[in-house]
Amino acid sequence: MKLSVVNTGYFKLDGGAMFGVVPKKLWIKTNVPDKNNLCTWAMRSLIIENGDKLILIDTGIGNKQKDKFFSHYHLHGDDSLKSSIIKSGYSLDDVTDVILTHLHFDHCGGAVKWKNNDRKILEPVFKNATYWSNKNHWNWAMKPNPREKASFLRNNISPIEESGQLKFIEKKGQLTKNVFQNIDVFFADGHTESQMIPIINYNGQKIAFMADLLPSIGHIPLPYVMGYDTRPLKTLEEKSIFLELALKNDYLLYLQHDSINESCKLQSTEKGIRLKSTHPLTDFL
């Protein structure tokens, strides 16, 4: 097995929205905003060479939306999904499987592209890949509630199904084992319905792709829950379960949105579970 970091660029979101009810004077310690109260966030994917499979987890925001849409999110950075995959030694056609943790635009936008410059036909970016979601989340995204409607963009989602490349991961309990060889999935419903948190067993080290269950090290304390979460009390419950599991089993947490830290480990303190250390992923490869 081989793991490679896939950087797809950075964007900005309101700091208050990212930390919910937590006061700015607290979250500013880990995430410094600009003059407009916007903080910088990564869109960090992961590619896994696993036997005869090349598995990509999430695809970033993509580039097919209109300029007005992108202007809200201040995209920046030199990396892209394609360039990072090539930098890792692969081509887009090498990817056999794409796991979409959930279908918010910053996680799945790069999965679909315009076929031609006339921008009339959409097609999957990874023509040889199976795209994996789960039935509960897919149905949730296809009939979005008013709160999440702006995050579920139909042109990111429908072309995957129309291509015939979509399959569903079957949920068998909150922690579903062996979805792929050496990959389990933890299902979480607080941020959105049935978000998937892949857990990779890499040479005995469990590496959890945290998606939006834990966007950054600043979100480790239990009350630090995003305003974007549809069920914040459920997130509190799920974070508590997951962080206890991670601490007990010495997980390395791979941070999709932390603009500085690729991964971290946890420790128990008198205040609860807190950050122990931060690491580039290469420390464990």
MIVOZA-62265 format. One record per residue (C-alpha): residue in three letters; x, y, z. Coordinates in pm, whole numbers, plus 32768, in hexadecimal, padded with zeros to 4 digits. Example, Ala and Ser with C-alpha at 12.3 -4.5 7.8 and 13.67 -1.06 7.14 Angstrom:
! MIVOZA-62265
r,u,v,w
ALA,84CE,7E3E,830C
SER,8557,7F96,82CA
***
This chain:
! MIVOZA-62265
r,u,v,w
MET,8000,8000,8000
LYS,8071,8160,7FAC
LEU,7FD5,82A8,801F
SER,8002,83FE,7F7F
VAL,7F82,8554,7FE8
VAL,7EB3,85FB,7ED7
ASN,7E9C,8774,7F05
THR,7D88,8814,7E35
GLY,7DAD,897D,7EA7
TYR,7D28,8A63,7FB7
PHE,7BEB,8B26,7FEE
LYS,7B58,8C0F,80F3
LEU,7A29,8BF1,81D3
ASP,799F,8CC8,82E9
GLY,7A49,8C7A,8433
GLY,7909,8C97,84F9
ALA,7856,8BA1,8415
MET,7974,8AAA,843B
PHE,7968,8AB4,85B8
GLY,77F7,8AE4,8601
VAL,77AF,8B60,8762
VAL,791E,8B6E,87C9
PRO,798D,8CD9,8803
LYS,7A86,8D6E,8711
LYS,7B7F,8DBB,8828
LEU,7BA2,8C42,8857
TRP,7BAB,8BBD,86F3
ILE,7C95,8CD1,8680
LYS,7DAA,8C1F,8741
THR,7DBE,8B13,8633
ASN,7D1D,8BB9,8504
VAL,7D77,8D25,84C6
PRO,7C75,8DD7,83E9
ASP,7CAD,8EED,82EF
LYS,7C0C,9045,830C
ASN,7AC4,8FB5,8289
ASN,7ABF,8EA4,8394
LEU,7B13,8D9B,828E
CYS,7C00,8C7F,82E4
THR,7CCE,8BB6,81ED
TRP,7C7E,8A44,81C8
ALA,7D24,892E,8104
MET,7C74,8838,801F
ARG,7D5C,8713,8058
SER,7D0D,85C6,7FB4
LEU,7DC2,8479,7FD5
ILE,7E24,8372,7ED7
ILE,7E5C,8208,7F3B
GLU,7F0B,8104,7E67
ASN,7E73,7FC9,7EF9
GLY,7EC7,7E8A,7E3D
ASP,7E30,7EA8,7CE3
LYS,7D5E,7FD5,7D49
LEU,7DB2,8146,7D43
ILE,7CBA,81EC,7E2E
LEU,7C83,8363,7E45
ILE,7BCB,83F3,7F71
ASP,7B10,8535,7F16
THR,7B5C,861B,7DF3
GLY,7B59,8785,7E6A
ILE,7A84,889A,7DD8
GLY,7AD6,8870,7C66
ASN,7AD6,8989,7B65
LYS,798D,8970,7AA4
GLN,78B3,8A65,7B67
LYS,7885,8BCD,7AF9
ASP,796C,8CE6,7B69
LYS,785D,8D7A,7C48
PHE,784A,8C35,7D0C
PHE,79C1,8C22,7D3D
SER,79D4,8D90,7DA3
HIS,7922,8D3A,7EE7
TYR,7A35,8C46,7F4C
HIS,7B78,8CF7,7EE9
LEU,7C2A,8BCA,7E53
HIS,7DA4,8BE2,7E5E
GLY,7EDF,8B11,7E55
ASP,7FAA,8A6E,7D43
ASP,7F2D,8909,7D6C
SER,7E14,885E,7CB2
LEU,7D7D,8704,7CBC
LYS,7E16,869F,7B71
SER,7F70,872F,7BB2
SER,7F82,868E,7D0B
ILE,7F20,8539,7C87
ILE,8027,8555,7B76
LYS,8126,85C9,7C79
SER,80DA,848C,7D3C
GLY,813C,83BE,7C0B
TYR,7FE4,836A,7B7E
SER,7EFC,83DA,7A69
LEU,7D88,8422,7A85
ASP,7D42,82E6,79BF
ASP,7DFC,8214,7AC2
VAL,7CF8,8259,7BCF
THR,7C18,8129,7C01
ASP,7B3D,81A3,7D1F
VAL,7ACE,82F3,7DAA
ILE,7A40,82FA,7F0A
LEU,796F,8434,7F41
THR,7952,846E,80B7
HIS,7820,8544,806D
LEU,779B,8614,7F4F
HIS,77D2,877B,7FC1
PHE,7877,883C,7EA7
ASP,79CF,885C,7F4A
HIS,79E7,86E1,7F66
CYS,795C,8669,7E1A
GLY,7972,878D,7D24
GLY,7AAE,8706,7C84
ALA,7A06,85BB,7C2F
VAL,7956,8649,7AFC
LYS,79CC,872C,79E2
TRP,7952,87CF,78A3
LYS,7998,86EB,777B
ASN,79E4,880B,768F
ASN,7A1D,8980,769D
ASP,78B5,89BE,762F
ARG,7850,8957,7793
LYS,771F,8893,7725
ILE,776F,872E,7789
LEU,77ED,86BA,78DD
GLU,78AE,8579,7916
PRO,7972,84CD,7A2D
VAL,7ADD,8537,7A4B
PHE,7B49,83D0,7A95
LYS,7AC5,8308,7970
ASN,7B48,81B9,79EF
ALA,7AD6,81E1,7B57
THR,79B0,816F,7C25
TYR,7924,828D,7CF4
TRP,78B7,822A,7E54
SER,77AD,82D2,7F29
ASN,769F,8230,8000
LYS,752C,821A,7FBC
ASN,74BA,82E9,80E8
HIS,75A1,840A,809B
TRP,7563,83FF,7F24
ASN,73EC,8417,7F54
TRP,741F,8530,8051
ALA,74F3,85F4,7F58
MET,7406,85BD,7E32
LYS,72E2,864C,7EF9
PRO,7399,874F,7FCA
ASN,7309,8804,80F4
PRO,7308,8983,80E6
ARG,7431,8998,81D6
GLU,7518,88CA,80F7
LYS,748A,8917,7FA0
ALA,75A3,8A09,7F4B
SER,76A7,88FD,7F9C
PHE,7610,87E8,7EC6
LEU,7643,885A,7D60
ARG,758D,877F,7C68
ASN,769B,87A0,7B5D
ASN,7793,8706,7C54
ILE,76B4,85DC,7C9A
SER,75C8,8572,7B82
PRO,76D6,8531,7A78
ILE,7771,8426,7B59
GLU,762E,835F,7B61
GLU,75E5,839E,79F1
SER,773B,8314,7991
GLY,76ED,81C1,7A2E
GLN,7825,81DE,7B09
LEU,776E,820D,7C54
LYS,7761,80FF,7D60
PHE,76F8,8106,7ECB
ILE,77B6,8099,7FFF
GLU,76CE,7FCF,80DD
LYS,76BD,8042,8245
LYS,76E0,7F23,833D
GLY,76E8,7FDA,8487
GLN,7786,8129,84DC
LEU,78E0,8093,84A4
THR,78C8,7FC1,8368
LYS,79EF,7ED9,833A
ASN,7AAF,7E81,81FD
VAL,79FD,7F62,8105
PHE,7B3F,7F32,8044
GLN,7C6B,7E61,80A7
ASN,7D06,7F0F,81D5
ILE,7BFE,8025,81D0
ASP,7ADC,8047,82C5
VAL,79D8,815F,82C8
PHE,7948,821B,83F2
PHE,77F1,82AE,83A3
ALA,7795,83FF,843A
ASP,7648,84B6,841E
GLY,7687,85FF,84D2
HIS,7721,86CC,83BB
THR,7643,8635,82B0
GLU,758E,84EC,8284
SER,767B,83BF,827B
GLN,77C7,846E,8249
MET,78D7,8365,821C
ILE,7A20,8372,82DC
PRO,7B14,8277,8240
ILE,7C0C,81D0,832D
ILE,7D3D,813C,8281
ASN,7E11,802C,831E
TYR,7F6C,8087,82A1
ASN,807B,7F9B,8322
GLY,7FC8,7F7F,8470
GLN,7F8C,80F7,8493
LYS,7E1F,815F,8476
ILE,7DFD,82A2,83AE
ALA,7CA6,8347,83B7
PHE,7C40,8433,829F
MET,7B7C,852A,8373
ALA,7AB7,85EC,826A
ASP,79C2,86D2,831E
LEU,79A4,860D,8461
LEU,7AE7,86BA,84CB
PRO,7B51,87C7,83D1
SER,7C86,8842,848E
ILE,7D46,8829,85D4
GLY,7C79,8952,8649
HIS,7B43,8874,8649
ILE,7BC3,876A,873A
PRO,7B0F,87E7,8876
LEU,79AE,8759,8872
PRO,78EA,88A4,886E
TYR,79AE,8921,873F
VAL,78A7,88BE,8640
MET,786D,8967,84F0
GLY,7741,8A43,84B8
TYR,7719,8984,8370
ASP,76BE,8841,8426
THR,7553,87DF,83FB
ARG,7543,8728,854A
PRO,7644,87C8,8633
LEU,75E3,86F9,8764
LYS,7611,85BF,8694
THR,7769,863B,862E
LEU,77C1,8662,87A0
GLU,775C,84FB,87DD
GLU,7814,8476,86AD
LYS,794E,853E,86F4
SER,7954,84B6,8855
ILE,7933,834E,87D9
PHE,7A33,837A,86C6
LEU,7B39,8435,8793
GLU,7B27,832B,88A2
LEU,7B54,8221,8796
ALA,7C77,82E2,86FD
LEU,7D22,8314,884C
LYS,7CF8,81AA,88B6
ASN,7D81,8126,876D
ASP,7E88,8235,8731
TYR,7DF2,82AD,85EA
LEU,7EA3,83AB,8512
LEU,7D9C,84AA,84AD
TYR,7DC6,8526,8347
LEU,7D3B,8687,8339
GLN,7C90,86E6,81F5
HIS,7C55,8856,823F
ASP,7D6E,88C0,8329
SER,7E3A,89B7,825B
ILE,7F7B,8978,8321
ASN,7F72,8819,83B5
GLU,7F4B,86DF,82E3
SER,7F10,85F5,8407
CYS,7F10,85DC,857F
LYS,7F04,84F5,86AC
LEU,7E3E,8517,87EC
GLN,7E78,84FE,8961
SER,7DA0,84F1,8A98
THR,7DAF,8620,8B7F
GLU,7CEE,869D,8CAD
LYS,7C22,8772,8BBB
GLY,7BCE,8647,8ADE
ILE,7C67,85CB,899C
ARG,7D51,86CB,8907
LEU,7E62,86EF,8801
LYS,7FA1,862F,8847
SER,8070,8670,870F
THR,805B,86D6,85A3
HIS,810A,8629,8482
PRO,813A,862A,830B
LEU,80AF,84E3,828B
THR,820B,847F,8215
ASP,8270,844C,8383
PHE,81A8,8308,8374
LEU,81EF,8290,8214
***
